[in-house]
Structure formats: C-alpha cells, structure tokens
Amino acid sequence: MPLIDKFLAAIGLTMAAFATFFPWYAFVHQGEFSMPRLWQGTARDLPERPSRDVLSVSPQAMKDMDSDTAAAVDRLTTATVPGLGDVPGHGRPDTAAGMEQPFPGPSGFRLMHVINGRALIEDASGMYIVRVGSILPDNSRLATFQERNGRWVMITSRGEIYEEQ
C-alpha cells in the first residue's frame, strides 16, 4: 500500500474520532464552550416608536366573521386541503375523505444523559441539548428532571416520563 494511502487513512480515522468524541466533551464541559453574557446583567430599554398598522390579519383573528366564514376556517392543520367542487354530484368537498388521513405519529426521542441541569436528547433528526422550559421534539415542554433509583428521568409538560438510557 502506498505511503499516501496510509497517511490519508490515518487522517480520516483521526477526523472520525474527533467528530465522535468532541460533542460529548463539549456537553460535559459546557462552561468552556458557552457564549459570554453580552450586557453582564444590565438592562437595555427599547427605543420609543409609534405603533404600526397591521398589514395582514389571520382569519382566526377576525372578530366580525359570519358563521359560514368561521366554519370554513380549519383550526386543525392536517396537511389535507380539500378542493372546492371536487366530488362529482355534490358541489362541495367530501369531508369524509379528509378524515381518512392519519395524524402524524409521535416523534420518538430518547434521553441520553443529564448533567448540570441540562439533558442531551436524541431523535431521528439529531441530538439536542435541552433544559427545563425547552420545547421538545413532540412539541411539549421539559417540566423537570428527577433522580429515581440512581437514574435520571425527564418529565414533560404532558406528564410523559423519559428515563436515561
């Protein structure tokens, strides 16, 4: 095997090892990698500006809607948009066809590690560092951490409990 191939293989293995262990090092030593405070506890006042006119209004925010307009506003987003007059012989959209669409499944994530009031969680799209009050992948909030039988658990605002793995 040529020397250059051995050299490139060694560089590749070194980069892979660094990419594997550096996130854990940064998670455990957060004080070394955190952002400095910008104002060191001092407050800034926002400048006084006159109010601006609203350019666009959501249909749900309209107070003077008639009953037909209110019924047409779909308050649940399901990614199904019925077309008007698509159903032959009816002249209106088929509401039963929209009800057959399944809701999105739960976004499974797992608790990897807890340290210094922060947790490392993992889901299908990556790893995240969260703390109490953070929004989780299932759109709930992290309510609290508890230590049970020597292991950390994370309790969400929905009451779901995730154990450290």
N, C-alpha and C positions, 0 to 999 in steps of 0.2 A: 504494500500500500504506500503510495507516495506520501512524503512528509507533509505536503499542503493539506491532504485529506485528513490526516491525523490532527493537524492544527485546527482545521475548521470544525471537526467533530468535537474537539476539546472546547472550543469557543461555544458551540451550540449547547453542549451539556452544562457549561458554566452559566449561560444565559437562562436555560431552563430551570436550573437550581435556584438562581436568584429570583426568577419570576414566581417560583413556588413558595419560597420562604420569606421574601420581603413583605408581602401583605400581612402575614402573621406577626412579623417583627414590628411593623408599623401599628398594628392593632394593640399589641401588648405594651408598647412604648408610645402611647398617644401624646404624652407631653412633649416629646421631641418633634412631632410632626404636626401639631395643632397650629392653627392660624393665630397670630398675635392679636390682642384686642386693639381695636382701632382708636377708641377715644378714652380708654382707661377709666371708665365709669362716669365720664362727663356726658351730659345730655346735649343734644342739638335741637334747636327749635326749627320747625319748618317755616319757610317764608310765608307771609300772609298773601294770599292770592284771591282774586274774586272767583266765585263759583262759575263753573262752565255748564252750558246746556247739554242735556243728554242727546246723543246723536241717534242711537238706536235703542229700542226697548224690546226685551224678550216678551213673547206673547203671554208668558205666565205672570209677568209683572203688570199687565194691563188690568186696571180695576173696572173699567166700564165695558167688559166683554159681554156679548149676548150669549145665550145658552148654547147656540149652535157653534160659535167660535170656541167656547170653553170646552165643549165635548170633542172638538177636533184636535185640541192640543193633547198630545200623548205625553203623559207625565212620567212614563217609564221607558227608558231607552233600551231597545232590544235589537237594534240594527235591522229591523224589518220595516220597510217603508212601503205600504200598500199603494198601488196606483189607482187613480180615480177611474171608475168605469171599466176595470179590467175583467170583471166577472160577467160573462155573457148572460143577458136576460135580467140582470139585477140593477145595473146602472149605478151601483155603489160597490166599494171594495168588500171583499169577503173577509170578515173579521175572524172566522174560524181558521183560515189558512195562516194568519199571523200568530195564532195561539199555538200552532204545532211546532214552532221554532223553539228549541231548547234554550234554557238560560245558560249563561257561561258557568262552567264548573268552578269549584273553589280553587283558588291559586294555592297550591300546596307549597309551604315553605317550612324550613326546619331551623331550630335554634342550634347553633354550632357552639358558641362559647359566650360566657358572661364575665366581664371584668370592669371594674371602676364605674359601675352604673350604666354601662353600655353593653350591647349584645351584638354578636355577629350572627346574622341570619342568612340563609341561602334559599333561593328558589330557582326556577328553571332559567331565569334571565341573568342570574349573577348573585354576588354576595353583597350584603349591605350592613352598615353599622347603624344601629338604632338606639334610641334611649327613650325613657318614659315620655310619652306625649307624641312620639313619632308615628307617622302614618305607615302602616304595614302593607304588604302586597295584597292582602284581602280587603283593603280599604277600612280596616278597623284601626284603632289607636292602641299603642302599647300602654297598658294601665299601670302595671307594676312588675317587679321581679320579687321572687320569694325563693328561699332556700329550703327545700324539703328533702329530708333523708340524705343530706350531704350533696344534693344535686340542685342546680338552679332550674327554676321554671319561670316562664314568662306568661303573664295573664293579660289578655287583650280586653278592649272595651266591650266586646261581645261576650265575655266570660269564657272564652276558649283558653285552654291551658296547653302550652308547648313546653316539653321537657328538653333539657340539654342532651344532645346526643354525642 
